Amino acid sequence: MFAVVGIIGYAAVVAVGAFLGSDDDVADGPSASPVSASGATGAANVEEVESTAIDCADSDNRELCDELGFGDNVTFDVGDATPEGDVETTNSDEVGGEADSDSTGPPTSDNPAKVYIVGDSDAGTFGPYLQTLLDGTLVTETDLNYKVSSGLARPDFFNWPTELEQKIPEVDPDIVVVTFGGNDSQGLSLPQDELEFIVGDPLANEAEWSDEYERRAGEVMDLLLENDRHVIWVGIPNDDNPDVTAKLAIQDRAAKAAAAARPDVVFVDTWARFSGRDGGWAEFVVDPRDKEGKDVRADDGFHLNQNGAEILAIDIAIEVQKALRSMGAPI
């Protein structure tokens, strides 16, 4: 009974620029850091703000609290601290070997469902707050694994299929949350030490690029779906630069197509969530915690700031709750 989440956490109190800036870049080789899809060359400037509280005693929040699986007396006002750099944490009893899979039955506090959150630095922005939200259910145990500047485009830099083939048996999750962000809207390389692209720029090679990226995303989805796991795939947002958005849109459509071909994959549409009524780029989005419109973007125009990352974490947490309830969790 495990859930896999493909996205990594975000601080509920302090936004660390390293996770919101140019860490999703194109590498010149396997040892280099892959160029930000948004063209940013430094960390985004993000103002530190207090996390918006969720007070389940307030009748206005009853629907949201029900979706999150919280009781009437629950209040959330602070998330975990944002980790720096690449992060891997585990609560598994057996690290380096296969995890104990004897646990059966619905998720409870004594028999928690395992939720695995993986991906690139975008996963590192909302992960901690997502973990805090899931802790509130009292029926989950979370693991986090993200690699800055990684994705599915550049296996010469970091090979996620190989990483997941090794880690999934160790963590043995019930639910997996996964995301790969703006670093993937570039040429697609071979999984070898020497950099060699098999498909170039997505705009110049849209059909070929889309087919290959959909294949790669589908390969990862199929791996995660094994053993009846719940898989939640988190999409990417658009960018304030139309040229960058055109590339990101090709990537987003390819990932959606892979998910659509696999009914058991839940796709969180980040693009739609952070777009305006006209479907274009939006700087302000209504926060479901207090119903106020808030700036949700980092200064680079692509990444989400703290407000945005926490709103996205809530959307993901709701999908995790649905998976938990389908597993018989009393929430």
N, C-alpha and C positions, 0 to 999 in steps of 0.2 A: 504494500500500500504506500505508494510514493508519488510525489508530484514534482515535476521538474519545471523550474522557472528560468527562462533564458535572459534574464536581465539582472544587472548588478546595482547595489544600493546607493542611496543618496542621503546626505546628512540632513536631519530635520532641523538642526540649529545653525550650523555653519556651512556655507557653500564654499568648497575648495576649488579654486580656479583651475587646477590641474585637470579636473574631471570635466570641466565645462569649456575648455579652450581647444587647443589645436592638437590634442593627443591622437586624433584619428587622421593620420597622415599617410602618403604613398612612399614606401621605402625604396631606396635605390638598390638595396640588397638585403639579404636576410638579417644582417646585423643592424641595419638602419631603422629609424622609426618611420613606419609608413606615413602626404600633405593633406591637411584638413580639407574635407569636402567643401567647406565654406571658405577656404582660402585663408583662414586665420593663422597667424604665425606665433601667437603668444597666448597665454591663458586669458580667459574671459574675465572681465572685471564684474564681480557679483557682490552686491551689497548684502551684508549679513542681516538676516531677519529672523524673528522668532517664528517657529512653526505654528500654524493655525491650529487651535485646539478642536477636537471633536468631542463634544459633550453629549453623551447619549441620554442624559436626563432631560435634555432639551427636546421638546416634542418636534421641533423643526428638523432635528437630526434623526428622527426615529427611522425613517425609510433608509437612510444611508447606513445607520448602525445595524439595521436588520440585514442589509446586503453584505455588510462586513462580518456578520456573525457575532456582534458585540451585545452584551447585556445592558440593561437600563442604567446601571451604575458605573459604566465605563467612561473614562475621560482620557483622551490621548492629546498630549500637548508638546511632546519632545520625541525626536527620533534618536537613533544611535549616531555616534560620531562618524564622519566620513573617513574611511581609510585612505592612505596615500599610496600611489603606485599600483602595481599589479597586486591582486589580493586572492588568496585562497584560504578559506576556512572550512573546517569540517567538524561535524558532531558524530561522525560514524564511529562505531566501536572498533572497527578493524580498518586501519589505514594501511594501504599497501597490499591488501588482499580483498577478497569479496566480502561485502558487508553481511551481517546476519539478516537473513530474509525469512526467518521463522515467524515473524510477527504477522498475525492475520486478524481479521475482524475490522470493524469500523474504527476510524481515528478517535482516540480519547486522550486525556492527559497522561494516562499510563501506557498508551499505545499510539504515540503521535505519528502522524503522516510525515514523511520526509519530503521537504521541498528543496529542490536544487536550483539555484539562480546562477546562470552562466551567460557569458558574452563578452562584449568589448566594454570600453569605458562608459558607454551610455548605460549599461547595466550597473556600472559603478556609481551612477548618480542617484538612482532611486532605490537601490537595494536596501540600504540600512532602514529607510523609512518603511519599505515593504516588509522587512523582517519585523519591525516594531508592530506593524498592523497585524501580521500573522501571529505574533506572540500573543496578541489580545484574544485569539480564539482558544488558546490553551490546549490545542490539539495538533500543533505542528512543531516540527524541528527543521531548521533551515541551514543550508550550506550555501556558501557563496564562492564563485570562481570566475574572475574576470581578468582579461588581459588587455591592457591599454594598446591602442592602435591596431588591434587584431580584427579579424572578420573572416569571411569566406573567399574573398577575392585573392588574398595573398598567402597561400599555404607555405610559400617559401619563407615567410616571416614567422607565422605561427599557424600550425595545422590543427584546426579545431576538430575535424573528424577523428584524427588520431588521438587527440586529447580526450575526447568524449568516450571513445572506445575503451580507453584505459580507466577513466574516472567513474563512468556510470556503474560498472560492477562493484567498485569500491564504495561508492556512496549509496547505491541501490535506492534511488529515490522513487517516490510514488508520483510526484508532480515535478515537472521541469518547466522553469520559466527561462526563455532564451531570447537574446536580442543581438543583432549585429547592425552597426550604424553607418554613419556617413563615410567611413573609410572604404567601404565596398564599392562605391560608385567610381571605379577606375578600371584599368585593364585587369584581366584575370590571368593569374600566373599558374605555373605547374608546381606541384608539391615536391620541390627539389631545392638544394642549396643554391644552385646557380639560377639567378633570375631569368626567367623566360616566359613571356606572355603568350598565351594561346589565343586570346581575344583582346583587341585593343579597347580604346575609349568607347563607353556605352552609347554615346550619341552617334558616333561614326559607324558603329557596328551593332545597331539596336537589336535586330532579330537574332543574330548569333550570340550576342552577349546575354540577352534575355533567356534564351534556351539553356545556355551553360549555367547561368546563375540559378535558374529555377531547378536545374538538375542538382546543383550543389546543395541548395536549401532543402530540396526534397530528400536528398541522401541523409542529411542530418536529422530531419524530421522522422524518417523511417527508423533510424537508429534509436532515437529517443522514445518512439512509440512502442518499442519492443516490450514484452511482458506487461502489456496493458497499462502502460504509464499514461498519465495525463500530461499533455504538452501544450504550453501556452507560449505562442510566438509573438513577440512584441515588435511591431513595425517601427519605422523611422518617421520623424517629422519632416516637413518641407523647410526651405531656407528662404531668407529674404532676398537672395540673389537669384534671379530667374534662370540664369545659365546653370547654376548649381542645382536648382530645383528640377530642371529638365533631366539631369542625370539621376538624381535621387528618385524621381518618379518612375524611371525605368526599373530601378532596383526594387522599389516598393511593389510595383505591379508583378514582377517576377516572383517575389516572396509570397504575395497574395495568391498567385496562381498555384504555387506549390502547396500552400495550405488548403486551397479550395479543392485540390485533388485528393486531399486526405481529410475526410469529415471529422476525424477524431482530433485534429489540431485546431485549437482555438486561436484565432488571430486577433490581437489587440490593435485596432486601427489608430495608431498614434498620429498619423497624417491628418485624418479627419478630426480627431480630438482637438488638435491645435491649429486648425484652419478657421477662417472666418466664414460668415454666412454665404459668401460668394465662392467658397472653396479655396480661396487664396491664403497666403501667409498671414498669420495673426500674431500680434504682440500681446494682446490681452485676452484672457479666457476666464470664464466664471468658475470660481473655486467652489466645489460642492460642499465644503465644510462650513462656509459662512455666506454663500450665495453672492459673493462680491467679485467683480471683475478685477483681475490682477495681471500684472506683467509676468509672463511666463518664460521669457526668452533671455538667454545670455547675450552678452554684447556682440558675439560673433554672428548672431542672426540664425544659427542652426540649433545649437545645443539648448536644452532647457535649463533655466535657473532653478533655484530651490523651490519656488512656488510650483513651477511646471513639473519638476521631478516628483514632488509629493502628490500632485494631482494625478500624474500617470501611475504612481504607485498605488493609489486608491483604485483606479480602474483595473489594474492587474490583480490587486487583492480581492476584488469582487469576483473575478473569474476563478481565482483560487478557491474562494468560498463555495462557488458552484461545484467545483470538482470535489471538494471535501464533503459536501452534502450528498453528492452522487455516490460517495464511498460510505455513506451512512453516518457521518459525523453529526453529533447532537448539537448543531449550531443553527 
